Amino acid sequence: MPADGDLHGRNFARGHVVVRGLTRRFSIGGATVTALDDIDLTIAPGSFVTIVGASGCGKSTLLRMIAGLDRPDGGAVLHDGVPVSRPSLERGLVFQDPRLFPWLTLQENVAVALLNSGLSAEARAASVREHIALVGLSGFERAYPHQLSGGMAQRAAIARGLVNRPDVLLLDEPFGALDALTRMRLQTELETIWAREGATMVLVTHDVEEAVVLGDRVVVMSPRPGRICEIVDVTAARPRDRQDPQLVRLRAHVLGRLSEAPAPRSEHQVPRVQSAYGRRAFTGAAVAGALTAALARPARAATLPVRIGFASIGAGNRPFAGGSSAATAHAGHYVEDAFQKQDVDIKWFFFAGAGPAVNEAFANGQLDLALQGDLPSIIGRANGLRTKIVMATGVGTPVYLAVPTGSAISGVKDLRGRQVALYRGTNGQLAVDKVLAANGLSERDLRIINMDSATAGAALANRNIEAAFGGFELFSLQRQGVANIIYSSKGDDPAYGRNAALLAAEDFVNDHPETVQTIVTAIVRAAAWSSDDANRSAVFEAWAKSGYPAENFRDDFEGSSMKDRSSPLIDPFLVGQYRVQAAMAREYKLLRRDVDLNGWFDDRFVRQALITLGLTRFWTARDAQGHAIAT
């Protein structure tokens, strides 16, 4: 919770909410249904409170009464000691649907909330700019709702809810309609916004993990009648790590309390009060067409902006990665240092949505280069993305299989019929498919659940799944004693490893070849430093900026050559593996058509970097079978 006092003109003594004996009833078909029964709740100024419960428990009804959109049949809501009887600019509200007016631009949609503010035109414009920047949408001010993705539209709705600088921001399942990866990213952004703005926040959600990760306190409600069955204090430090054992335990505890609650009776569902415009009257498109070229790609100026994407993100959505030469380059500012004497502005973007999210950004013209795994980049090429692979950034990265401590599963062959987490669409999927095939299995023989690494880790620790395939992240669970890693592709067939590369938009390569060369040379320099075993500990400490312990990387690289896995070479082995992956993706119906890889690999930048840095004989190229090529 933000400290007491004034920050950016805000007084944290405001935003105190007290709910006393609140009761709300509805009449349905002559029968009376009690939605809320004698609710007592105190919300401290500047705190973040989450409310979780099954459908029909009245949590959204409670939120609407705090907002002043509905009146109780008994009891009262007090905001800073004053009874709430109607809506107020002191209480902002964000719905599950963004409800953006389709005929207004983003900045005009945000400005709508200031029409009755009494501010001057200049002050309104300044506040709109500030809050658009706060939610990370600078540059999209003139975009219309149909030009925004679902996540961007919801950011706009949050900006609109905050632009009046309300004392209290009420959020009714704001991320419920988004995909899991976008939802996790926006949860982290919301936590940052809360810390920056200092408003009291009250969030209603069905997602127990969301409630625990975001809340200072989690209000657990039971249905019919709606009552508070427990208030859980969350004392974990911020920013929160979803794999924090305390959060994992609290999540399990809250899930247990919810499972004890009686199920709502279907014949008397509590109605959800509609706004005057209806529940879905004004919504932003979920993921619509690409932004216009002028919007997506900044106009040429004296300084050249270069946008580099990372199909990865650190623990707790930290803007760092680990395990590759590119992660070393980012953590050590190798690329920025290479442009010190040039008018180039390097921007790094990390994607919790991994490779698929990078493809979307490339399609929308929002990236110039990206670090991406083999499968998603192949899918992007099959769907018409015009890119070039300009260097390798991670070769033969192992895959691991972990099971809960005490599990009877002892190897890959034991997975038949088991519930197993796998992050589909990433460079791990086909690597895992090869491992399964070598053990007489396929994905169809398992009960696969598509989960990112953070979600899979929490599910594994809570024994909600029976096994999980993943990367170095799994070592944290093993050290915590909640999981055991029972398989590693290290020492197995080299084809079972995962591969990644640096891709550049074809237009960017054609327009700025010197810039691409400088970037590649900088990352090759970082790869050389990472390849030196004398630097092994320092490399792992640099990667620990991702939020994953250095011990994870020590375990991941144990018995592995730093030089081999850091190789930037576009050699026959790498090219061959991409061809194998493309054929498998087609066979597994991950592609609708064959993909032509001819002309995709552009090794001139790596070759020049090796000459420039005097490293022409530093790394050894491999043939298609993974054997060293004699020089």
Backbone torsions as a table, in degrees:
resi	resn	phi	psi	omega
1	MET	NA	138.9	179.4
2	PRO	-58.8	152.4	-178.9
3	ALA	-70.2	155.7	176.6
4	ASP	-64.0	151.5	177.5
5	GLY	122.7	-168.8	-175.4
6	ASP	-104.2	129.9	179.2
7	LEU	-136.3	121.9	-179.1
8	HIS	54.1	37.2	175.2
9	GLY	82.8	7.2	-177.1
10	ARG	-98.7	146.3	177.4
11	ASN	-109.8	112.1	-175.2
12	PHE	-75.9	-1.2	172.6
13	ALA	-72.3	-15.5	179.8
14	ARG	-92.0	162.4	-180.0
15	GLY	91.8	23.0	178.6
16	HIS	-88.2	122.6	-177.5
17	VAL	-118.9	131.5	177.6
18	VAL	-127.5	126.6	176.1
19	VAL	-110.6	123.9	-175.2
20	ARG	-124.4	117.5	173.0
21	GLY	54.1	34.3	-172.4
22	LEU	-71.3	128.5	178.9
23	THR	-134.0	137.5	177.8
24	ARG	-140.4	129.4	-180.0
25	ARG	-123.7	151.0	174.4
26	PHE	-126.5	149.6	176.1
27	SER	-104.6	121.1	-177.7
28	ILE	-128.7	113.1	178.0
29	GLY	57.7	36.3	179.6
30	GLY	86.2	-9.0	178.7
31	ALA	-102.1	147.2	178.9
32	THR	-98.8	126.9	178.4
33	VAL	-114.4	126.4	178.5
34	THR	-89.3	107.9	-179.9
35	ALA	-78.0	-41.2	178.9
36	LEU	-132.7	137.0	-175.9
37	ASP	-130.1	105.6	171.5
38	ASP	55.1	56.6	-178.3
39	ILE	-84.0	127.5	173.4
40	ASP	-121.0	127.7	-178.0
41	LEU	-157.2	133.5	175.1
42	THR	-117.5	129.2	-177.8
43	ILE	-118.0	116.2	-175.8
44	ALA	-72.1	150.6	177.7
45	PRO	-58.9	135.6	176.7
46	GLY	75.8	4.2	-179.2
47	SER	-87.7	167.0	176.9
48	PHE	-119.8	110.7	-178.7
49	VAL	-113.1	132.0	176.5
50	THR	-113.0	145.7	-179.1
51	ILE	-121.6	122.9	-176.2
52	VAL	-128.8	145.9	179.0
53	GLY	176.9	167.0	179.7
54	ALA	-68.1	161.6	175.7
55	SER	-57.5	136.6	178.3
56	GLY	90.0	5.5	-179.2
57	CYS	-85.9	-6.1	175.6
58	GLY	92.5	11.4	-176.2
59	LYS	-66.4	-39.2	177.7
60	SER	-71.4	-32.7	175.2
61	THR	-63.1	-41.8	177.2
62	LEU	-61.0	-43.8	-179.5
63	LEU	-62.7	-41.0	-178.9
64	ARG	-66.5	-33.1	178.1
65	MET	-73.7	-33.6	173.3
66	ILE	-64.5	-35.7	179.6
67	ALA	-72.2	-20.3	-176.2
68	GLY	89.6	14.6	179.6
69	LEU	-89.5	-9.2	179.7
70	ASP	-146.9	153.0	-177.4
71	ARG	-112.9	142.7	-178.6
72	PRO	-78.8	158.6	172.1
73	ASP	-86.5	-16.0	177.8
74	GLY	-160.2	151.9	-179.6
75	GLY	82.3	-167.7	-175.1
76	ALA	-157.0	160.6	171.2
77	VAL	-117.9	129.0	178.8
78	LEU	-115.5	132.2	174.9
79	HIS	-115.4	111.1	-174.7
80	ASP	52.8	41.0	175.4
81	GLY	84.3	-4.5	-178.1
82	VAL	-105.1	129.2	179.5
83	PRO	-59.2	137.0	177.9
84	VAL	-88.9	121.4	179.9
85	SER	-127.9	-12.0	-179.2
86	ARG	-158.5	165.9	178.4
87	PRO	-61.3	156.1	-179.5
88	SER	-148.5	149.6	175.4
89	LEU	-65.7	-13.6	177.6
90	GLU	-77.4	-8.2	177.9
91	ARG	-128.6	110.3	177.2
92	GLY	-86.7	156.4	-177.5
93	LEU	-138.6	130.1	177.4
94	VAL	-122.5	127.6	-177.9
95	PHE	-97.2	173.1	175.7
96	GLN	-62.5	-40.8	175.3
97	ASP	-87.4	137.2	-179.1
98	PRO	-60.9	-31.2	179.3
99	ARG	54.7	47.0	175.8
100	LEU	-86.3	141.0	177.0
101	PHE	-72.6	119.9	-171.8
102	PRO	-65.2	-22.5	-177.7
103	TRP	-91.0	0.8	179.0
104	LEU	-110.2	148.6	174.7
105	THR	-72.7	171.9	179.5
106	LEU	-57.1	-48.2	-177.3
107	GLN	-66.8	-31.8	177.7
108	GLU	-71.1	-35.5	176.6
109	ASN	-64.4	-41.4	178.6
110	VAL	-67.3	-39.1	-177.1
111	ALA	-68.0	-22.7	178.7
112	VAL	-54.0	-36.9	-177.5
113	ALA	-67.0	-13.1	-177.6
114	LEU	-102.1	5.2	-175.0
115	LEU	-58.5	-35.6	-178.8
116	ASN	-106.5	22.8	-174.6
117	SER	-81.3	-21.9	-176.4
118	GLY	81.1	2.7	179.0
119	LEU	-78.3	155.9	174.8
120	SER	-70.1	164.0	179.5
121	ALA	-59.6	-39.3	179.8
122	GLU	-65.8	-42.2	-179.8
123	ALA	-67.3	-38.7	177.8
124	ARG	-63.2	-45.5	-179.2
125	ALA	-62.1	-41.0	-179.6
126	ALA	-65.5	-41.2	180.0
127	SER	-66.7	-38.6	178.0
128	VAL	-63.1	-46.1	179.2
129	ARG	-60.2	-43.7	-177.4
130	GLU	-61.6	-42.9	-174.8
131	HIS	-80.8	-27.0	171.6
132	ILE	-65.8	-41.1	176.6
133	ALA	-65.7	-38.1	-178.3
134	LEU	-58.5	-37.4	-178.6
135	VAL	-94.7	10.8	173.2
136	GLY	76.4	29.9	-177.9
137	LEU	-115.4	16.6	176.0
138	SER	-58.5	136.0	-176.4
139	GLY	99.9	-12.7	-179.5
140	PHE	-113.9	17.4	-174.3
141	GLU	-56.8	-35.6	-175.7
142	ARG	-97.6	9.1	177.1
143	ALA	-76.2	145.6	175.9
144	TYR	-93.4	159.9	-176.7
145	PRO	-53.1	-36.4	-178.0
146	HIS	-70.8	-10.5	178.4
147	GLN	-97.1	5.2	-177.7
148	LEU	-110.8	144.5	172.1
149	SER	-71.8	170.2	179.8
150	GLY	-60.2	-41.7	179.4
151	GLY	-65.8	-39.7	178.7
152	MET	-66.2	-39.2	178.7
153	ALA	-63.5	-38.9	179.6
154	GLN	-70.4	-34.1	173.2
155	ARG	-60.0	-41.5	179.0
156	ALA	-61.5	-40.3	178.5
157	ALA	-64.1	-38.0	177.9
158	ILE	-66.7	-40.7	176.8
159	ALA	-60.2	-42.2	178.6
160	ARG	-63.8	-37.7	179.3
161	GLY	-69.1	-25.4	-176.7
162	LEU	-98.7	-15.0	-168.5
163	VAL	-62.9	-26.1	176.2
164	ASN	-80.3	0.9	-173.5
165	ARG	51.4	58.1	179.9
166	PRO	-68.2	155.5	174.9
167	ASP	-72.5	-29.7	-176.9
168	VAL	-131.9	131.1	173.1
169	LEU	-113.3	122.6	-178.3
170	LEU	-105.6	128.7	-175.2
171	LEU	-125.2	116.2	-177.3
172	ASP	-99.5	92.9	-179.3
173	GLU	47.3	55.4	-172.0
174	PRO	-65.7	-21.4	-176.3
175	PHE	-113.8	10.4	-174.4
176	GLY	-63.5	-28.2	-176.6
177	ALA	-92.8	1.5	-175.6
178	LEU	-96.1	158.2	175.0
179	ASP	-67.2	160.6	-171.7
180	ALA	-58.8	-39.1	-175.5
181	LEU	-72.1	-43.7	177.1
182	THR	-63.5	-38.4	-179.9
183	ARG	-61.0	-43.6	179.5
184	MET	-63.5	-40.5	179.7
185	ARG	-63.9	-42.7	-178.2
186	LEU	-71.8	-29.5	175.0
187	GLN	-60.2	-44.4	178.8
188	THR	-64.7	-41.3	179.1
189	GLU	-64.7	-38.4	179.4
190	LEU	-63.9	-39.0	177.6
191	GLU	-61.0	-41.3	178.2
192	THR	-64.9	-42.7	179.5
193	ILE	-63.2	-42.0	178.9
194	TRP	-60.2	-44.9	179.2
195	ALA	-63.4	-34.6	-178.4
196	ARG	-75.7	-41.3	-173.6
197	GLU	-87.9	-32.3	177.8
198	GLY	79.7	6.8	179.6
199	ALA	-73.8	151.8	168.7
200	THR	-67.2	131.6	179.7
201	MET	-121.7	135.3	177.3
202	VAL	-127.8	117.1	-174.8
203	LEU	-120.0	127.6	174.8
204	VAL	-96.9	135.4	-177.3
205	THR	-154.3	155.4	168.3
206	HIS	-92.8	-13.9	-171.3
207	ASP	-87.9	109.0	-176.6
208	VAL	-64.4	-41.2	178.8
209	GLU	-61.1	-42.6	178.0
210	GLU	-59.3	-42.9	-179.4
211	ALA	-62.1	-42.9	-176.9
212	VAL	-74.1	-39.5	-177.6
213	VAL	-68.5	-35.3	-174.3
214	LEU	-94.1	-31.0	-167.6
215	GLY	-84.7	145.8	163.3
216	ASP	-74.9	-35.2	174.9
217	ARG	-137.5	143.1	177.7
218	VAL	-112.0	118.6	178.3
219	VAL	-92.0	114.8	-178.1
220	VAL	-98.3	123.4	-176.8
221	MET	-113.7	147.8	175.0
222	SER	-112.1	151.3	-174.3
223	PRO	-92.0	161.2	165.9
224	ARG	47.8	76.7	0.6
225	PRO	-84.2	158.4	-179.2
226	GLY	-68.2	118.8	-179.8
227	ARG	-139.4	157.0	173.9
228	ILE	-85.6	118.7	-179.9
229	CYS	-95.3	-21.2	176.9
230	GLU	-167.9	149.4	170.5
231	ILE	-118.7	119.6	-173.8
232	VAL	-104.5	123.9	176.3
233	ASP	-82.4	135.5	178.4
234	VAL	-115.9	112.2	-174.3
235	THR	-106.8	4.2	-178.9
236	ALA	-59.8	144.3	-178.5
237	ALA	-66.6	153.0	175.8
238	ARG	-108.0	149.5	-1.8
239	PRO	-68.5	148.9	-172.7
240	ARG	-82.1	143.5	173.4
241	ASP	-106.0	118.8	-176.3
242	ARG	-58.6	-23.6	-179.4
243	GLN	-92.0	4.6	175.8
244	ASP	-56.4	125.2	-178.1
245	PRO	-53.7	-35.4	179.6
246	GLN	-63.2	-43.8	-179.7
247	LEU	-67.7	-37.3	177.8
248	VAL	-62.0	-43.1	179.7
249	ARG	-66.1	-43.0	-179.8
250	LEU	-64.3	-39.4	178.3
251	ARG	-60.2	-45.3	179.3
252	ALA	-62.9	-38.8	179.9
253	HIS	-64.1	-46.8	-179.3
254	VAL	-64.5	-42.1	176.7
255	LEU	-58.8	-39.2	178.3
256	GLY	-63.5	-42.4	178.7
257	ARG	-64.5	-39.5	179.4
258	LEU	-66.5	-35.8	-179.9
259	SER	-69.8	-21.2	177.8
260	GLU	-78.0	-21.2	-175.2
261	ALA	-71.5	144.4	178.0
262	PRO	-67.7	144.6	178.7
263	ALA	-71.4	144.1	178.3
264	PRO	-66.7	147.1	179.0
265	ARG	-82.5	124.0	-172.2
266	SER	-63.5	-26.0	-176.4
267	GLU	-76.7	-9.9	179.6
268	HIS	-133.8	61.1	177.3
269	GLN	-70.5	136.0	177.9
270	VAL	-69.6	127.5	-179.5
271	PRO	-71.1	147.1	175.4
272	ARG	-97.0	117.4	-177.3
273	VAL	-65.2	130.4	-178.4
274	GLN	-89.5	155.5	171.1
275	SER	-75.9	172.1	179.5
276	ALA	-60.6	-22.8	-176.6
277	TYR	-97.7	-5.8	-177.5
278	GLY	93.3	159.8	-173.3
279	ARG	-61.5	-38.3	-173.4
280	ARG	-120.9	30.1	-174.3
281	ALA	-64.3	-46.5	-177.9
282	PHE	-126.4	107.4	-179.0
283	THR	-129.3	149.9	171.7
284	GLY	-81.9	149.8	177.5
285	ALA	-64.7	147.4	-175.6
286	ALA	-66.6	-73.4	173.8
287	VAL	-131.4	99.5	-171.7
288	ALA	-97.3	-166.0	-177.4
289	GLY	-63.8	168.6	-177.3
290	ALA	-63.9	150.5	173.5
291	LEU	-66.0	156.8	176.9
292	THR	-61.1	151.4	-174.8
293	ALA	-58.4	-37.5	-178.6
294	ALA	-65.9	-32.9	180.0
295	LEU	-78.2	-45.7	-173.9
296	ALA	-71.2	-41.3	-179.0
297	ARG	-107.1	117.6	-178.0
298	PRO	-56.2	146.3	179.8
299	ALA	-65.6	149.3	178.3
300	ARG	-61.6	136.0	178.8
301	ALA	-142.2	-173.3	-179.3
302	ALA	-61.2	-34.5	178.1
303	THR	-101.4	131.0	-179.9
304	LEU	-88.6	116.9	175.3
305	PRO	-80.7	132.8	177.6
306	VAL	-123.4	119.9	-174.5
307	ARG	-107.6	116.8	-176.5
308	ILE	-114.4	124.4	-179.8
309	GLY	-98.4	150.1	177.4
310	PHE	-122.5	118.5	179.3
311	ALA	-78.9	51.5	-176.7
312	SER	-167.4	165.1	176.7
313	ILE	-156.6	153.7	-176.1
314	GLY	-77.3	176.3	177.3
315	ALA	-60.3	138.5	-177.7
316	GLY	63.4	25.5	179.9
317	ASN	62.1	32.4	174.3
318	ARG	-67.1	143.3	-178.3
319	PRO	-80.8	53.8	176.6
320	PHE	-144.7	161.2	175.6
321	ALA	-133.7	176.7	178.6
322	GLY	-148.0	165.1	172.6
323	GLY	93.1	6.8	-177.8
324	SER	-149.1	164.9	177.1
325	SER	-65.0	-32.3	177.9
326	ALA	-65.3	-37.6	177.0
327	ALA	-64.1	-37.6	175.6
328	THR	-62.9	-45.1	-179.1
329	ALA	-61.2	-40.9	-179.8
330	HIS	-68.9	-49.4	-177.4
331	ALA	-63.0	-33.1	-177.3
332	GLY	-96.5	6.8	177.6
333	HIS	58.0	32.7	-179.7
334	TYR	-60.7	-43.6	-176.3
335	VAL	-69.7	-45.6	179.2
336	GLU	-60.0	-41.8	-179.5
337	ASP	-63.9	-33.5	-179.4
338	ALA	-67.4	-21.3	-178.1
339	PHE	-107.3	17.7	-175.6
340	GLN	-56.1	-34.7	-176.8
341	LYS	-100.9	14.4	180.0
342	GLN	-124.5	155.2	178.9
343	ASP	-85.9	70.8	179.9
344	VAL	-129.0	131.5	-178.6
345	ASP	-110.9	107.7	-177.9
346	ILE	-87.0	126.5	176.3
347	LYS	-122.8	128.6	178.2
348	TRP	-104.4	138.6	179.0
349	PHE	-129.3	129.7	-178.1
350	PHE	-109.6	136.0	-172.0
351	PHE	-117.5	112.6	173.8
352	ALA	-64.9	-24.8	178.1
353	GLY	-77.8	4.6	175.1
354	ALA	55.0	-146.6	-173.2
355	GLY	-55.8	-45.4	179.1
356	PRO	-58.4	-37.6	179.1
357	ALA	-68.0	-35.9	176.6
358	VAL	-64.0	-41.2	177.8
359	ASN	-59.4	-41.8	178.8
360	GLU	-62.8	-41.6	179.7
361	ALA	-65.8	-40.8	175.2
362	PHE	-60.3	-44.5	-178.3
363	ALA	-62.2	-33.1	-179.7
364	ASN	-87.7	6.1	179.2
365	GLY	68.7	26.2	-174.8
366	GLN	-100.4	-0.9	177.4
367	LEU	-132.6	149.9	174.1
368	ASP	-103.0	-36.3	177.1
369	LEU	-141.8	161.9	178.0
370	ALA	-158.7	147.0	171.5
371	LEU	-93.0	119.7	-169.9
372	GLN	-148.4	148.6	177.7
373	GLY	-74.9	168.3	-172.1
374	ASP	-65.4	-50.8	-174.9
375	LEU	-60.9	-52.2	-179.4
376	PRO	-61.7	-34.1	178.7
377	SER	-69.5	-34.8	176.0
378	ILE	-65.1	-43.1	177.8
379	ILE	-61.7	-41.7	177.6
380	GLY	-60.2	-43.5	179.6
381	ARG	-65.1	-41.0	178.9
382	ALA	-62.2	-26.9	-179.8
383	ASN	-95.1	12.4	171.3
384	GLY	97.5	5.7	176.9
385	LEU	-69.2	130.3	-177.5
386	ARG	-98.4	96.6	-178.6
387	THR	-131.9	169.7	173.3
388	LYS	-128.2	137.5	171.5
389	ILE	-87.3	117.1	-171.9
390	VAL	-109.0	-12.4	173.1
391	MET	-170.6	155.6	171.3
392	ALA	-82.1	145.5	179.9
393	THR	-127.9	-7.6	177.4
394	GLY	-164.6	113.4	-173.8
395	VAL	-118.2	128.5	175.6
396	GLY	67.6	31.4	177.7
397	THR	-63.8	128.4	-174.1
398	PRO	-70.1	158.0	167.6
399	VAL	-111.9	147.9	-178.0
400	TYR	-126.8	154.9	174.6
401	LEU	-120.7	124.2	-179.5
402	ALA	-121.6	148.4	178.5
403	VAL	-133.2	157.0	176.8
404	PRO	-60.2	148.5	178.2
405	THR	-56.4	133.1	179.6
406	GLY	88.3	0.2	-179.9
407	SER	-66.3	148.9	177.2
408	ALA	-81.1	-8.3	178.8
409	ILE	-72.7	123.8	-176.8
410	SER	-117.9	-7.8	-179.8
411	GLY	-165.2	175.6	-176.5
412	VAL	-60.2	-38.1	-177.0
413	LYS	-63.4	-20.4	-179.2
414	ASP	-81.1	0.4	-174.1
415	LEU	-82.0	-9.4	-177.7
416	ARG	-54.9	126.0	178.9
417	GLY	77.7	1.0	-176.5
418	ARG	-90.0	158.3	178.3
419	GLN	-88.2	111.0	-169.9
420	VAL	-127.6	132.8	177.4
421	ALA	-85.3	136.2	176.9
422	LEU	-149.2	131.4	-179.6
423	TYR	-85.5	96.8	-176.7
424	ARG	-73.5	153.4	178.3
425	GLY	83.2	-1.6	179.2
426	THR	-106.2	176.4	-177.8
427	ASN	-72.3	-3.5	175.9
428	GLY	-84.2	-22.1	-171.9
429	GLN	-63.0	-52.9	-177.1
430	LEU	-72.3	-28.9	173.9
431	ALA	-61.7	-43.6	177.0
432	VAL	-65.1	-39.7	178.8
433	ASP	-59.9	-36.7	177.2
434	LYS	-66.5	-41.1	178.5
435	VAL	-63.4	-43.6	178.6
436	LEU	-61.4	-45.6	-178.4
437	ALA	-60.3	-38.6	179.2
438	ALA	-65.5	-17.9	179.0
439	ASN	-109.2	19.5	175.4
440	GLY	73.9	23.8	-177.3
441	LEU	-127.0	167.2	169.9
442	SER	-140.5	173.3	179.1
443	GLU	-58.0	-32.0	-178.5
444	ARG	-65.4	-21.9	-179.9
445	ASP	-82.7	-9.0	-179.3
446	LEU	-113.6	161.2	172.1
447	ARG	-96.5	84.8	-173.7
448	ILE	-76.5	134.7	172.3
449	ILE	-119.4	125.2	-178.7
450	ASN	-77.5	111.7	-178.4
451	MET	-140.3	140.6	170.4
452	ASP	-73.7	171.6	-172.0
453	SER	-62.9	-40.2	-178.1
454	ALA	-66.3	-44.8	-179.7
455	THR	-66.4	-41.5	179.4
456	ALA	-63.1	-39.9	178.7
457	GLY	-61.3	-44.5	179.0
458	ALA	-65.5	-41.3	-179.8
459	ALA	-65.8	-38.0	179.5
460	LEU	-67.2	-45.2	-179.3
461	ALA	-63.2	-31.8	-178.0
462	ASN	-92.4	3.0	179.6
463	ARG	60.4	31.7	174.3
464	ASN	-82.1	-16.1	175.6
465	ILE	-130.5	165.0	-175.7
466	GLU	-97.3	-17.7	180.0
467	ALA	-166.9	164.2	178.2
468	ALA	-149.9	133.9	169.0
469	PHE	-91.0	141.9	179.7
470	GLY	-172.0	-160.3	-176.9
471	GLY	-116.9	-148.1	-174.4
472	PHE	-61.7	-18.7	-179.5
473	GLU	-58.3	-29.1	-175.6
474	LEU	-67.5	-20.8	-179.4
475	PHE	-65.6	-28.0	176.6
476	SER	-61.3	-43.0	-179.3
477	LEU	-66.2	-37.1	-179.9
478	GLN	-66.2	-41.2	178.8
479	ARG	-68.5	-28.4	178.2
480	GLN	-78.0	-7.9	177.5
481	GLY	80.4	14.0	-178.9
482	VAL	-102.2	-7.6	-179.6
483	ALA	-152.6	158.1	174.4
484	ASN	-124.8	136.6	174.8
485	ILE	-88.1	117.7	-173.1
486	ILE	-109.0	-4.7	176.4
487	TYR	-149.8	141.9	172.6
488	SER	-136.5	140.2	177.5
489	SER	-79.5	-3.9	175.6
490	LYS	-61.6	132.4	-179.4
491	GLY	82.1	-7.1	176.7
492	ASP	-90.3	-167.1	178.5
493	ASP	-55.1	129.2	179.4
494	PRO	-56.3	-24.6	-179.4
495	ALA	-69.2	-13.1	-179.3
496	TYR	-81.8	-7.7	179.4
497	GLY	-77.5	164.0	177.4
498	ARG	-98.5	145.3	-178.7
499	ASN	-126.0	148.0	179.8
500	ALA	-141.5	160.6	-176.3
501	ALA	-148.9	166.6	172.3
502	LEU	-93.6	120.3	177.2
503	LEU	-105.3	147.2	175.8
504	ALA	-129.0	140.1	175.7
505	ALA	-60.1	133.6	-174.8
506	GLU	-57.6	-40.9	179.2
507	ASP	-63.0	-38.3	-179.5
508	PHE	-66.9	-40.4	177.3
509	VAL	-60.6	-43.1	-179.1
510	ASN	-68.8	-37.8	-176.4
511	ASP	-81.3	-31.0	-172.2
512	HIS	-136.8	58.4	-178.9
513	PRO	-61.8	-34.2	179.5
514	GLU	-65.8	-37.3	178.7
515	THR	-66.0	-44.0	177.4
516	VAL	-60.1	-42.1	179.8
517	GLN	-61.5	-42.3	180.0
518	THR	-63.6	-41.0	179.8
519	ILE	-65.3	-47.1	-179.9
520	VAL	-61.4	-44.2	179.9
521	THR	-61.1	-39.7	179.5
522	ALA	-64.2	-42.6	-178.9
523	ILE	-71.8	-35.0	175.5
524	VAL	-62.9	-38.9	176.3
525	ARG	-60.3	-43.0	177.8
526	ALA	-65.5	-36.3	178.5
527	ALA	-65.0	-38.2	178.7
528	ALA	-65.1	-43.2	178.1
529	TRP	-63.8	-42.2	179.5
530	SER	-65.8	-26.8	-176.5
531	SER	-76.7	-16.4	-177.4
532	ASP	-80.0	116.8	-178.5
533	ASP	-59.5	-23.4	177.8
534	ALA	-66.4	-21.9	-179.2
535	ASN	-98.3	6.0	-171.2
536	ARG	-52.8	-50.7	-177.9
537	SER	-64.0	-40.6	179.9
538	ALA	-65.5	-36.6	177.2
539	VAL	-62.6	-47.0	-178.2
540	PHE	-63.5	-37.5	177.9
541	GLU	-66.0	-37.6	177.1
542	ALA	-63.8	-42.5	179.8
543	TRP	-68.4	-22.3	179.7
544	ALA	-66.4	-11.6	173.0
545	LYS	-60.8	-19.2	178.2
546	SER	-68.8	-10.6	-177.0
547	GLY	96.0	-10.7	174.5
548	TYR	-91.9	137.4	-175.1
549	PRO	-61.3	149.6	176.6
550	ALA	-58.1	-28.7	179.0
551	GLU	-60.8	-32.0	178.0
552	ASN	-59.8	-42.8	-177.4
553	PHE	-74.1	-34.0	175.8
554	ARG	-62.1	-43.1	178.6
555	ASP	-66.2	-40.5	-177.8
556	ASP	-64.2	-38.2	-175.8
557	PHE	-95.7	1.1	178.7
558	GLU	-60.0	126.5	-179.0
559	GLY	78.4	3.2	-179.9
560	SER	-110.3	152.7	176.7
561	SER	-85.3	121.6	175.9
562	MET	-59.5	-37.9	-177.1
563	LYS	-66.0	-44.8	-178.5
564	ASP	-63.0	-44.2	-176.3
565	ARG	-77.3	-16.0	178.7
566	SER	-98.1	2.7	-174.9
567	SER	-60.2	130.0	178.0
568	PRO	-90.5	1.2	-170.1
569	LEU	-69.1	135.8	169.1
570	ILE	-93.5	83.2	-173.5
571	ASP	-104.5	176.3	-178.8
572	PRO	-57.7	-32.3	179.2
573	PHE	-65.6	-48.4	-179.2
574	LEU	-61.6	-48.6	-179.5
575	VAL	-61.4	-41.9	179.3
576	GLY	-62.5	-39.7	179.2
577	GLN	-65.9	-38.1	176.1
578	TYR	-63.6	-37.9	178.7
579	ARG	-67.3	-40.5	176.8
580	VAL	-62.8	-44.4	179.8
581	GLN	-62.3	-39.4	179.2
582	ALA	-63.8	-42.3	179.5
583	ALA	-65.8	-41.5	178.2
584	MET	-64.9	-41.6	179.7
585	ALA	-60.4	-38.5	176.9
586	ARG	-68.0	-44.0	-179.7
587	GLU	-62.8	-37.8	-178.3
588	TYR	-86.5	7.7	177.9
589	LYS	62.5	28.2	171.6
590	LEU	-81.2	-16.9	174.3
591	LEU	-119.0	143.4	178.3
592	ARG	-87.8	-13.0	-176.8
593	ARG	-148.5	162.7	174.2
594	ASP	-66.4	150.8	-179.9
595	VAL	-119.1	133.3	-179.7
596	ASP	-91.9	115.5	-179.2
597	LEU	-94.0	-3.5	179.7
598	ASN	-63.2	132.3	179.1
599	GLY	82.4	0.6	-177.9
600	TRP	-81.0	-35.7	-175.5
601	PHE	-88.5	123.4	-177.1
602	ASP	-124.4	94.8	-172.9
603	ASP	-92.4	5.9	-176.5
604	ARG	-63.4	-32.3	-177.5
605	PHE	-71.4	-41.0	177.4
606	VAL	-65.8	-43.9	-179.1
607	ARG	-59.8	-41.3	179.2
608	GLN	-69.2	-37.7	178.7
609	ALA	-62.5	-41.5	179.4
610	LEU	-63.3	-37.9	177.5
611	ILE	-67.2	-47.5	-178.1
612	THR	-58.7	-40.4	-175.3
613	LEU	-92.9	0.3	-179.7
614	GLY	67.4	38.4	-174.8
615	LEU	-119.5	24.7	-173.7
616	THR	-62.5	-25.2	179.9
617	ARG	-113.6	15.5	-175.5
618	PHE	-75.0	-47.5	179.5
619	TRP	-103.3	152.0	179.9
620	THR	-105.5	124.7	177.4
621	ALA	-71.0	153.9	178.8
622	ARG	-120.6	151.2	177.2
623	ASP	-81.7	-177.2	-174.6
624	ALA	-61.0	-25.5	179.3
625	GLN	-89.4	-2.2	178.6
626	GLY	92.3	10.6	179.2
627	HIS	-91.0	145.5	-179.8
628	ALA	-62.2	138.3	177.2
629	ILE	-92.8	120.8	-179.2
630	ALA	-65.2	138.9	178.4
631	THR	-116.9	NA	NA
